[in-house]
């Protein structure tokens, strides 16, 4: 399962091989901690408060799994959401993704 790991001054989103295949994202996601502007947990990951945009590319089955990029006007998020489990949202500035949304 996807997890965020701190390595020195970096945050790394570790994905298994299966997650990389379903997300259609094969590069490792790494960002400097300096670009992290917020971190918040949500109990309901499938709410419109958490998710925005359309999935492209990636894999999604509503209320079951969402792996990949969510694109919307003004940015994109990377998601790794499983079932109805709580998620942590990491918000960034000056980075390819505005947010990482990862199941806890």
N, C-alpha and C positions, 0 to 999 in steps of 0.2 A: 504494500500500500504506500502511496505517496507520503513523504514526510519532509518537513523543512528542518535543515540542520545548519547550525552555526559553525563555520570554519574560519577562525580568525576574525577578519573584518568583513567576511562575506556570509550571505545567506544562500544556501544551496537547496533547491527543490529536487530531491531524489525520487526518481521514478523507476519502477521495475520494467523489465523488457516488455511485458504484456501491456503495461500502461503506456509506454512509449509508442507501441504499435497502435493501440486504440486511440491515443491522442493525436497520432500522426505528427509527432514532435520528437525528433531524435537527438536534438542537442540538449546538453545539460543546462538547466536554468540556474544562473548565478547572478547575484546582485550585491552591491556594496551595502552594508548596513546603514551608511550615511543617506542612502536614497529611500530608506524606510520612513514613511511619515505617519503610519498608524497601523495598529493591529487590533482586531476586534473579533469576538466570537459570536456566533449566531446559532440558536437551537433549531431553526427551521431553514435549511439550506435552499429549499426550492421556492422561497418567497421572492416577490419582485423587489423586496428591499435588498436582497443579496445579488440576484442574477439580473443581468441586462443584456440585451442584444440577441444575436443569433449565433449558433455554433457553426464555426467554419474555420479550419477543419477540425475533425474530432469525431467522437462517438457519443451518442446520447440516447437514453431510453428514460422518459420521464419517471421521476421518483425511484429510479433504480441506479443509474450511473450517468455521469457527465464528465467526460475526459476530453480536454482539448481547449481550443481558443474560442472565446465568446467575443464577437466583434459588435461594436456599436458606434454611433456617431461620437467622435471625440476620443476613441481609444479602443483598447481590447484588454481582456482578462484571460488568465490561464486558470482552468478549473480542473479539479480532481475531486469529484463529489460522489459519494457512495450512499445509496439508500436514503433514509431519513435521519442520518447521523449528523450531529453538530459539526459546523465548519469554523475555521479560523480564516479571516480575510486579512491579508497583508496588503497595505496600500503603499505605492511607490511614487516618487517624482523623478522625472528625467530618466525613464527606463522604458524598454520596449513594451512591457505590459504595465497597465495602471494598477492591476491587482492580481494577486494569487489567491484563489479560493480553494482551500484544502480541507478535506475531512479530517477531524481530530482523531 
